[in-house]
Amino acid sequence: MTELCEVVITAPDPEWLYSLTRVLVASGLCASAHNFTPVRTVYKWQGRIYERTEGRASLHTRAELVSRIVDRVRAEGHPYQVPGISARLITGGNPEYLQWIADETSSGDERHADER
């Protein structure tokens, strides 16, 4: 089976992130997106500790599409200078669900080019 992964994206505006995930699903770059808010985040940036409330999205997709997701997130104007995007391989699960992820992302975003 195709190598699948979960991609996690965070952003300061949960509504912007929700809209972004709709674009990613509609374009075929991911099969689904789970949006979580609020997420309390603590991080270090340029030597200073920050605390903020963010949105967090979890995408299910093919590993081969991760770089295209990163490019699309940047093109859509992610508000951070360094967008928080990371991927984790899916090593198991419900075979029918995993096949659904592969099927929904099999053509990448070409099959929905008219929706851009």
C-alpha positions as CSV (number, residue, x, y, z in Angstrom):
1,M,0.0,0.0,0.0
2,T,1.0,3.6,-0.5
3,E,2.9,5.2,2.4
4,L,0.5,7.4,4.4
5,C,1.0,10.0,7.0
6,E,-0.5,12.5,9.3
7,V,0.5,16.2,8.7
8,V,0.1,18.6,11.6
9,I,-0.2,22.3,10.9
10,T,-0.6,25.1,13.5
11,A,-1.6,28.7,12.9
12,P,-2.5,31.7,15.1
13,D,-6.0,32.1,13.6
14,P,-8.1,28.9,13.8
15,E,-10.6,30.2,11.3
16,W,-7.9,30.9,8.7
17,L,-6.6,27.4,9.4
18,Y,-10.1,25.9,9.0
19,S,-10.4,27.6,5.6
20,L,-7.0,26.4,4.6
21,T,-7.9,22.8,5.4
22,R,-11.0,23.0,3.3
23,V,-8.8,24.1,0.3
24,L,-6.4,21.2,1.0
25,V,-9.2,18.6,1.1
26,A,-11.0,20.1,-2.0
27,S,-7.7,20.0,-4.0
28,G,-7.1,16.4,-3.1
29,L,-3.9,17.0,-1.2
30,C,-5.4,15.3,1.8
31,A,-8.4,13.0,2.4
32,S,-9.5,14.7,5.7
33,A,-8.6,17.4,8.2
34,H,-9.4,17.5,11.9
35,N,-9.3,21.0,13.3
36,F,-8.7,21.6,17.0
37,T,-9.1,24.8,18.8
38,P,-8.1,26.3,21.2
39,V,-4.6,24.8,21.4
40,R,-2.4,26.4,24.1
41,T,1.1,26.6,22.7
42,V,4.4,27.5,24.3
43,Y,7.4,27.9,22.1
44,K,10.8,29.7,21.8
45,W,11.4,32.1,18.9
46,Q,14.5,34.2,18.5
47,G,15.5,33.7,22.1
48,R,12.2,34.6,23.7
49,I,9.5,32.3,25.2
50,Y,6.0,32.9,23.8
51,E,2.6,31.6,24.9
52,R,-0.4,31.8,22.6
53,T,-3.6,30.2,21.6
54,E,-3.6,28.7,18.2
55,G,-5.5,26.3,15.9
56,R,-4.1,22.9,15.1
57,A,-5.1,20.8,12.1
58,S,-4.3,17.1,11.5
59,L,-4.4,16.0,7.9
60,H,-4.5,12.4,6.6
61,T,-2.7,12.1,3.3
62,R,0.0,10.3,1.2
63,A,3.6,10.9,2.3
64,E,4.5,11.8,-1.3
65,L,2.2,14.8,-1.0
66,V,3.8,16.5,2.0
67,S,6.1,18.8,0.1
68,R,3.1,19.9,-2.1
69,I,1.1,20.6,1.1
70,V,4.0,22.7,2.5
71,D,4.2,24.7,-0.8
72,R,0.4,25.2,-0.8
73,V,0.3,26.4,2.8
74,R,2.9,29.0,2.0
75,A,1.1,30.0,-1.2
76,E,-2.1,30.5,0.8
77,G,-0.3,33.0,3.0
78,H,0.4,31.2,6.3
79,P,0.8,34.0,8.8
80,Y,4.0,32.7,10.4
81,Q,7.5,33.4,9.0
82,V,8.2,29.7,9.7
83,P,4.9,27.8,9.5
84,G,4.6,24.9,11.9
85,I,4.1,21.9,9.6
86,S,5.3,18.4,10.4
87,A,4.5,14.8,9.2
88,R,4.3,11.5,11.0
89,L,4.1,8.2,9.1
90,I,0.9,6.1,9.7
91,T,2.1,2.6,10.5
92,G,-1.2,0.9,11.0
93,G,-4.9,1.2,11.4
94,N,-8.2,0.2,9.9
95,P,-7.2,-1.1,6.5
96,E,-10.5,0.2,4.9
97,Y,-9.8,3.7,6.3
98,L,-6.2,3.7,5.1
99,Q,-7.4,2.6,1.7
100,W,-9.9,5.5,1.7
101,I,-7.1,7.9,2.4
102,A,-5.0,6.5,-0.5
103,D,-8.0,6.6,-2.8
104,E,-9.0,10.2,-2.0
105,T,-5.5,11.5,-2.6
106,S,-4.5,9.2,-5.5
107,S,-4.5,12.0,-8.1
108,G,-3.1,14.8,-5.9
109,D,-4.6,18.2,-6.7
110,E,-4.7,17.7,-10.5
111,R,-8.2,16.3,-10.3
112,H,-9.6,19.4,-8.7
113,A,-7.6,22.0,-10.6
114,D,-10.8,23.9,-11.5
115,E,-11.4,24.5,-7.8
116,R,-8.3,26.7,-7.4
